[in-house]
Structures are given as C-alpha cells and as structure tokens.
Amino acid sequence: MKKNEVVNEIAKRSGLPKAECDKVIDLFVDVIKDALVEGDRVIIRGFLTFEVSEYRARDGYNPQTGRTQRYGSVKTVKCKVGKPIKDAINGISDEE
C-alpha cells in the first residue's frame, strides 16, 4: 500500500479532507524521525516500536578484488511489531 492509498483510506474512514490526512501523515513521519534523531525510542503501544540500533565497525571481503575492506559503524532503525498486529496477520482473534 502506497502513501496516497493510505491517505485515501484514512480520508474515507474519517470523513476528513485528503489534504488534511496527507498533512497529518507527513507530520507523523516527521515527529517519529525527529525523535529517532534525538536518540529516543518511539513506542506506539499495540502497533510498532521504533528504536535506533548501531552496527559496529567490521572488516568485509570483496570477492572481485580479493581484498578485505574496513566498514565503519552505521546506525539503523529497528521496528518491532505489537502483539495485536502479529495476532491479526496470523488470524488469531481476541476471543481465543
């Protein structure tokens, strides 16, 4: 599902104009991004948890040249899915 499809679905379900829904999604992404840049963990209970993780520096091997190469540390974002989402995609209902 692409962003414009999400915007259309939110507009349809909420009755809000598409332009407002698009702006809210953009603001949502900006807030998450800013929090992660600050080093904060973002928890949306029942949905997703976002946190910054760092991979340490390592040596890699280039098979084309046969040489080893040093790769620096890099930060990335890890996302953990909440239990209600896991249960929904696995067909587990709340009544079980």
C-alpha angles and dihedrals in degrees: 000000000000126000094259090053090051090049091050092049094048091048091050094048097042102036090230122134115268091239091059092047090050091051092049092051091049090050091047091054092046093051092050092046093048092049092050092048088054089053095250125143114234117213122186099180113230092013121051142335117210123196137162116247128186126215112210123237114276145176117252133191125231107208093196095059099023091229131125118236131198116234118197125228116280134195123224138170122253120203123200119195119228122242096251090057093046091049092048095052090046093051095246113146127208092245095065 
